[in-house]
Amino acid sequence: MTSLNALRVRYRLWRNRLIGSATFRSKIARFPGTRWIAQKKSNDLFKLINGFVFSQVLSSCVSLGVLERLKDTVASSEALAKDCGLQPGRMQLLLEQAERLKLVKNVEGNSWVLDDAGAVVAADPGLHAMIRHHALFYRDLADPSALLKASYQDTELKKYWAYAHAQDPADIGTDITQPYSELMRSSQEMLADCILAAHDFSQYPAVLDVGGGEGAFLAAIGKACPDTRLHLFDLPSVTDLAKMHLARENLADRTEVHGGDFARDPIPDNAECVSLVRILCDHDDGRVKQILANLHRSLKPGTKVMIAEAMAGNSAGAELAAVYFSLYFLAMGSGRCRSDAAIKDLLLGAGFKNPRTKPTPNPLLATLVLAER
């Protein structure tokens, strides 16, 4: 340990002893000039303690359809209670807590409208789907100590994301891939917008989305870049779903869909840019190295590769994403939330050149790492 770091540690230990003193905290809370600091620290700590309760208020509003019923309208608590099958007093209780979390707003008497956060959730089917999906995650977190001790042999998320553990992913059937493919498609609208705001795909004659699922991100590229040819590569059980979705988006005539395992099967080399959106984060380092090595073998020199996913970093959004995804992937039994530096090291190790980080408007959703074959 350097002398500077040793000094920092000594300062931190001294500070911790000071803050840990009830007498000191009492003085800070009583003194007018420092009272706001004490209140903020106290509120921040209570948010950590109470976070699960907050999430369940949101979950209840979604599962009962409260936010959906308030979309573009005003409704009374009595009407909402009747529609949602709750006693009026219980609906009033839920609405009051939702108002405190900025989901709804009381406008007059018992009349309610959506607040900012509620309006976003109500307008985004992908957020609805993810909030409902979190019921699985919460069950896995019921005993976090056991999860951290690796006592769980089989978690809800591990069963849900079966492809991450399959000996041969190409053998997975549509009955398994369809639920998570639909979830990924419905939750990608904001992510796609975030990526497209950060990188111009119209510069490429053709784009290949590896692990593209039902084609939600590829469809977003197709709409934004009308002259770009589209290619998608995913498991054979997913490609039929992708063809149907892209046909519904009127993109079938510009799209080629290819089936296979992206860690071992040849990947088409007929695109100038290859994207991997929320792919590497789902897998441990060993399989990521296989995926990138297979990409490097398959692609022609000069092909651009774009990695897009939530990455650990110093911004507020990146820190929130890292806390969330680190536990999510632990429950899933595969993957991790990497920093952009870690992803660049993996790309260099696979033989790719000039890896560089490109920020997006919302690092909570994604950061980009670009490289060249």
C-alpha positions as CSV (number, residue, x, y, z in Angstrom):
1,M,0.0,0.0,0.0
2,T,1.4,3.4,-1.0
3,S,1.8,6.1,1.6
4,L,-1.0,8.1,0.0
5,N,-3.4,5.2,0.1
6,A,-2.3,4.5,3.7
7,L,-3.2,8.0,4.6
8,R,-6.6,7.7,2.9
9,V,-7.3,4.5,4.8
10,R,-6.3,6.1,8.1
11,Y,-8.6,9.1,7.4
12,R,-11.5,6.8,6.5
13,L,-11.1,4.8,9.7
14,W,-11.0,8.1,11.7
15,R,-14.1,9.3,9.9
16,N,-16.0,6.1,10.4
17,R,-15.3,6.2,14.2
18,L,-16.6,9.8,14.2
19,I,-19.7,9.1,12.2
20,G,-20.4,5.9,14.2
21,S,-20.6,8.0,17.4
22,A,-24.2,8.7,18.4
23,T,-23.0,11.8,20.2
24,F,-21.4,13.2,17.1
25,R,-24.5,12.5,15.0
26,S,-26.7,14.1,17.5
27,K,-24.6,17.3,17.4
28,I,-24.6,17.4,13.6
29,A,-28.4,17.0,13.6
30,R,-28.9,19.7,16.1
31,F,-26.6,22.3,14.6
32,P,-28.5,24.5,12.0
33,G,-25.5,24.7,9.6
34,T,-25.1,20.9,9.4
35,R,-28.6,19.7,10.0
36,W,-29.3,19.3,6.2
37,I,-26.3,16.9,5.9
38,A,-27.6,14.7,8.8
39,Q,-31.0,14.6,7.2
40,K,-29.7,13.7,3.8
41,K,-27.5,10.9,5.1
42,S,-30.4,9.6,7.2
43,N,-32.8,9.7,4.2
44,D,-30.2,8.0,2.0
45,L,-29.8,5.2,4.5
46,F,-33.5,4.7,4.9
47,K,-33.9,4.5,1.1
48,L,-31.5,1.5,1.2
49,I,-33.5,-0.1,4.0
50,N,-36.8,0.6,2.4
51,G,-35.9,0.0,-1.2
52,F,-37.8,-3.4,-1.5
53,V,-41.0,-1.7,-0.2
54,F,-40.7,1.0,-2.9
55,S,-40.3,-1.7,-5.6
56,Q,-43.4,-3.5,-4.4
57,V,-45.5,-0.3,-4.5
58,L,-44.4,0.0,-8.2
59,S,-45.0,-3.7,-8.8
60,S,-48.5,-3.5,-7.3
61,C,-49.4,-0.5,-9.5
62,V,-48.3,-2.4,-12.6
63,S,-49.8,-5.8,-11.7
64,L,-53.2,-4.3,-10.7
65,G,-53.2,-2.1,-13.8
66,V,-53.4,1.2,-11.9
67,L,-50.9,3.1,-14.1
68,E,-52.5,1.7,-17.3
69,R,-55.9,2.8,-16.2
70,L,-54.7,6.3,-15.5
71,K,-53.0,6.7,-18.9
72,D,-54.2,9.9,-20.5
73,T,-57.1,10.3,-18.1
74,V,-58.2,11.2,-14.5
75,A,-59.9,8.7,-12.3
76,S,-61.2,8.5,-8.7
77,S,-59.8,6.2,-6.1
78,E,-63.3,4.5,-5.9
79,A,-63.3,3.9,-9.7
80,L,-59.8,2.5,-9.6
81,A,-60.6,0.3,-6.6
82,K,-63.6,-1.2,-8.5
83,D,-61.6,-1.7,-11.7
84,C,-58.7,-3.4,-9.9
85,G,-60.8,-5.5,-7.5
86,L,-59.6,-3.7,-4.3
87,Q,-61.5,-2.3,-1.3
88,P,-61.6,1.5,-1.6
89,G,-59.5,1.9,1.6
90,R,-56.7,-0.3,0.3
91,M,-56.7,1.4,-3.1
92,Q,-56.4,4.8,-1.3
93,L,-53.5,3.4,0.7
94,L,-51.7,2.2,-2.5
95,L,-52.3,5.5,-4.3
96,E,-51.0,7.6,-1.4
97,Q,-47.7,5.6,-1.4
98,A,-47.5,5.7,-5.2
99,E,-47.9,9.5,-4.9
100,R,-45.0,9.7,-2.5
101,L,-42.9,7.8,-5.0
102,K,-43.9,10.2,-7.8
103,L,-45.9,7.6,-9.7
104,V,-49.3,9.3,-9.4
105,K,-50.5,12.7,-8.3
106,N,-53.7,13.7,-6.5
107,V,-55.3,16.6,-8.3
108,E,-58.4,17.2,-6.3
109,G,-60.2,15.2,-3.6
110,N,-60.0,11.6,-4.7
111,S,-59.0,12.3,-8.3
112,W,-55.7,11.0,-9.5
113,V,-53.5,11.4,-12.6
114,L,-50.1,10.0,-13.5
115,D,-46.9,11.8,-12.3
116,D,-43.8,11.8,-14.4
117,A,-42.4,8.3,-13.5
118,G,-45.9,6.8,-13.8
119,A,-46.4,8.3,-17.2
120,V,-43.1,6.7,-18.4
121,V,-44.0,3.3,-17.1
122,A,-47.6,3.5,-18.4
123,A,-46.3,4.4,-21.9
124,D,-43.6,1.7,-22.2
125,P,-44.7,-1.9,-22.6
126,G,-41.1,-3.0,-22.1
127,L,-40.9,-1.5,-18.7
128,H,-44.2,-3.2,-17.8
129,A,-42.8,-6.5,-18.9
130,M,-39.5,-6.0,-17.0
131,I,-41.3,-5.0,-13.8
132,R,-43.5,-8.1,-14.0
133,H,-40.4,-10.2,-14.7
134,H,-38.8,-9.0,-11.5
135,A,-41.1,-11.3,-9.5
136,L,-38.7,-14.1,-10.4
137,F,-35.7,-12.1,-9.4
138,Y,-37.2,-11.1,-6.0
139,R,-37.9,-14.8,-5.2
140,D,-34.2,-15.6,-5.9
141,L,-33.3,-12.7,-3.5
142,A,-35.5,-13.9,-0.7
143,D,-32.4,-15.4,1.0
144,P,-29.5,-13.3,-0.4
145,S,-27.0,-14.8,2.0
146,A,-27.7,-18.3,0.6
147,L,-27.4,-16.9,-2.9
148,L,-24.0,-15.3,-2.1
149,K,-22.9,-18.6,-0.5
150,A,-23.8,-20.4,-3.7
151,S,-26.2,-22.6,-1.7
152,Y,-28.9,-22.3,-4.4
153,Q,-28.6,-25.1,-7.0
154,D,-31.5,-23.9,-9.1
155,T,-32.8,-20.4,-9.2
156,E,-35.8,-18.9,-10.9
157,L,-33.6,-16.8,-13.2
158,K,-31.4,-19.8,-14.0
159,K,-34.4,-21.7,-15.2
160,Y,-35.8,-18.7,-17.1
161,W,-32.6,-18.0,-19.0
162,A,-31.9,-21.6,-19.9
163,Y,-29.7,-20.8,-23.0
164,A,-27.0,-19.5,-20.7
165,H,-26.4,-22.9,-19.2
166,A,-27.3,-25.3,-22.1
167,Q,-24.6,-27.8,-23.2
168,D,-25.8,-27.2,-26.7
169,P,-27.7,-24.0,-27.1
170,A,-28.7,-24.9,-30.6
171,D,-30.9,-27.7,-29.3
172,I,-33.1,-25.4,-27.2
173,G,-36.6,-25.4,-28.4
174,T,-39.0,-22.5,-29.1
175,D,-41.0,-23.3,-26.0
176,I,-38.0,-22.1,-23.9
177,T,-36.7,-19.3,-26.1
178,Q,-40.0,-17.6,-26.8
179,P,-40.7,-16.2,-23.3
180,Y,-37.3,-14.5,-22.9
181,S,-37.2,-13.5,-26.6
182,E,-40.5,-11.7,-26.1
183,L,-39.3,-10.0,-23.0
184,M,-36.1,-8.8,-24.7
185,R,-38.0,-7.5,-27.7
186,S,-40.5,-5.6,-25.5
187,S,-37.8,-4.1,-23.3
188,Q,-35.6,-2.8,-26.1
189,E,-37.3,0.3,-27.3
190,M,-35.5,2.7,-24.9
191,L,-32.3,0.8,-25.3
192,A,-32.4,1.0,-29.1
193,D,-33.1,4.7,-29.0
194,C,-30.2,5.2,-26.6
195,I,-27.8,3.3,-28.9
196,L,-29.0,5.0,-32.1
197,A,-28.5,8.4,-30.5
198,A,-24.9,7.6,-29.8
199,H,-23.8,5.9,-33.0
200,D,-24.7,6.5,-36.7
201,F,-25.5,3.1,-38.4
202,S,-26.4,4.8,-41.7
203,Q,-22.7,4.8,-42.6
204,Y,-22.8,1.0,-43.1
205,P,-24.2,-0.6,-46.2
206,A,-25.1,-3.6,-44.0
207,V,-25.4,-4.4,-40.3
208,L,-25.4,-7.8,-38.6
209,D,-26.9,-8.1,-35.1
210,V,-25.5,-11.2,-33.4
211,G,-27.7,-12.6,-30.7
212,G,-30.4,-10.4,-32.1
213,G,-33.4,-12.2,-30.7
214,E,-36.7,-11.4,-32.3
215,G,-35.1,-8.4,-34.1
216,A,-36.2,-5.4,-32.1
217,F,-32.9,-3.6,-32.3
218,L,-32.4,-4.5,-35.9
219,A,-35.9,-3.2,-36.7
220,A,-34.9,0.1,-35.0
221,I,-31.9,0.3,-37.2
222,G,-34.0,-0.5,-40.3
223,K,-36.4,2.3,-39.5
224,A,-33.7,4.8,-38.8
225,C,-31.5,3.8,-41.8
226,P,-33.7,3.0,-44.8
227,D,-30.7,2.2,-47.1
228,T,-29.0,-0.3,-44.7
229,R,-29.2,-4.0,-45.3
230,L,-30.1,-6.0,-42.2
231,H,-28.8,-9.4,-41.0
232,L,-29.6,-11.3,-37.8
233,F,-27.8,-14.2,-36.2
234,D,-29.3,-16.2,-33.3
235,L,-30.3,-19.7,-32.2
236,P,-32.4,-21.7,-34.7
237,S,-35.3,-21.7,-32.3
238,V,-35.2,-17.9,-32.3
239,T,-34.8,-17.2,-36.0
240,D,-38.4,-18.1,-36.9
241,L,-39.6,-15.6,-34.3
242,A,-37.3,-13.0,-35.7
243,K,-38.6,-13.6,-39.2
244,M,-42.2,-13.1,-38.1
245,H,-41.4,-9.9,-36.2
246,L,-39.3,-8.3,-38.9
247,A,-42.0,-9.2,-41.4
248,R,-44.6,-7.4,-39.2
249,E,-42.3,-4.4,-39.3
250,N,-42.2,-4.5,-43.1
251,L,-38.5,-5.3,-43.2
252,A,-38.5,-8.8,-44.5
253,D,-37.3,-7.8,-48.0
254,R,-34.2,-6.1,-46.5
255,T,-33.3,-8.8,-43.9
256,E,-31.5,-12.1,-43.9
257,V,-31.8,-14.2,-40.8
258,H,-29.2,-16.8,-39.9
259,G,-29.3,-19.6,-37.3
260,G,-26.5,-21.0,-35.2
261,D,-24.5,-20.8,-31.9
262,F,-22.5,-17.6,-31.9
263,A,-19.8,-19.2,-29.8
264,R,-18.9,-21.9,-32.4
265,D,-20.7,-21.7,-35.7
266,P,-19.5,-19.6,-38.6
267,I,-21.0,-16.1,-38.5
268,P,-21.8,-14.4,-41.8
269,D,-19.1,-11.9,-42.9
270,N,-21.3,-9.8,-45.3
271,A,-21.8,-6.8,-43.0
272,E,-19.6,-3.8,-42.4
273,C,-20.8,-3.5,-38.8
274,V,-21.6,-6.3,-36.3
275,S,-23.5,-5.4,-33.1
276,L,-23.8,-7.4,-29.9
277,V,-26.5,-5.8,-27.7
278,R,-26.7,-7.1,-24.2
279,I,-24.9,-10.3,-25.2
280,L,-21.5,-10.4,-23.4
281,C,-23.0,-9.5,-20.1
282,D,-25.0,-12.7,-20.0
283,H,-22.0,-14.9,-20.1
284,D,-18.9,-15.7,-18.0
285,D,-15.5,-14.8,-19.3
286,G,-14.8,-18.2,-20.7
287,R,-17.8,-18.2,-23.0
288,V,-17.2,-14.5,-23.9
289,K,-13.7,-15.4,-25.1
290,Q,-15.3,-18.2,-27.2
291,I,-17.8,-15.8,-28.7
292,L,-15.3,-13.1,-29.5
293,A,-12.8,-15.7,-30.9
294,N,-15.5,-17.1,-33.1
295,L,-16.4,-13.6,-34.3
296,H,-12.7,-12.8,-35.1
297,R,-12.4,-16.1,-37.1
298,S,-15.6,-15.4,-39.0
299,L,-15.4,-11.7,-39.8
300,K,-13.4,-10.1,-42.6
301,P,-10.7,-7.6,-41.8
302,G,-11.9,-4.0,-41.3
303,T,-15.4,-5.0,-39.9
304,K,-16.5,-2.8,-37.1
305,V,-17.7,-4.5,-33.9
306,M,-20.0,-2.7,-31.5
307,I,-20.7,-4.0,-27.9
308,A,-23.6,-2.3,-26.3
309,E,-24.8,-3.1,-22.7
310,A,-24.9,-1.6,-19.2
311,M,-21.3,-1.3,-18.0
312,A,-19.8,-0.6,-14.6
313,G,-18.4,3.0,-14.3
314,N,-18.3,6.1,-12.2
315,S,-21.4,7.9,-13.4
316,A,-24.6,7.6,-11.3
317,G,-26.4,5.6,-14.0
318,A,-23.4,3.2,-14.4
319,E,-23.2,2.6,-10.7
320,L,-26.9,1.9,-10.4
321,A,-26.7,-0.5,-13.3
322,A,-23.7,-2.3,-11.8
323,V,-25.4,-2.9,-8.4
324,Y,-28.5,-4.2,-10.1
325,F,-26.9,-6.4,-12.8
326,S,-24.2,-7.8,-10.5
327,L,-26.9,-9.4,-8.3
328,Y,-29.1,-10.3,-11.3
329,F,-26.4,-12.2,-13.0
330,L,-25.5,-13.9,-9.7
331,A,-29.0,-15.2,-9.5
332,M,-29.0,-16.1,-13.2
333,G,-25.9,-18.2,-12.6
334,S,-24.0,-16.7,-15.5
335,G,-22.5,-13.4,-16.7
336,R,-21.4,-10.2,-15.0
337,C,-21.6,-6.4,-15.4
338,R,-18.2,-5.5,-16.8
339,S,-16.5,-2.2,-17.1
340,D,-15.6,-0.8,-20.5
341,A,-12.0,-1.4,-19.7
342,A,-12.6,-5.1,-19.1
343,I,-14.6,-5.4,-22.3
344,K,-11.7,-3.7,-24.3
345,D,-9.2,-6.2,-22.7
346,L,-11.4,-9.1,-23.9
347,L,-11.6,-7.7,-27.4
348,L,-7.9,-7.2,-27.6
349,G,-7.3,-10.7,-26.3
350,A,-9.5,-12.0,-29.1
351,G,-7.4,-10.1,-31.7
352,F,-9.6,-7.1,-32.3
353,K,-8.0,-3.7,-32.8
354,N,-8.5,-0.2,-31.6
355,P,-11.1,-0.7,-28.9
356,R,-12.6,2.5,-27.7
357,T,-15.4,3.6,-25.5
358,K,-18.3,5.7,-26.7
359,P,-20.8,7.1,-24.2
360,T,-24.5,7.2,-24.7
361,P,-27.2,9.6,-23.5
362,N,-28.1,7.2,-20.7
363,P,-25.3,5.0,-19.2
364,L,-27.9,3.4,-17.0
365,L,-29.1,1.6,-20.1
366,A,-25.9,1.2,-22.1
367,T,-22.3,2.2,-22.9
368,L,-20.8,1.4,-26.2
369,V,-17.4,-0.2,-26.9
370,L,-16.3,-0.2,-30.6
371,A,-13.5,-2.1,-32.2
372,E,-12.2,-3.4,-35.6
373,R,-11.5,-6.8,-36.9
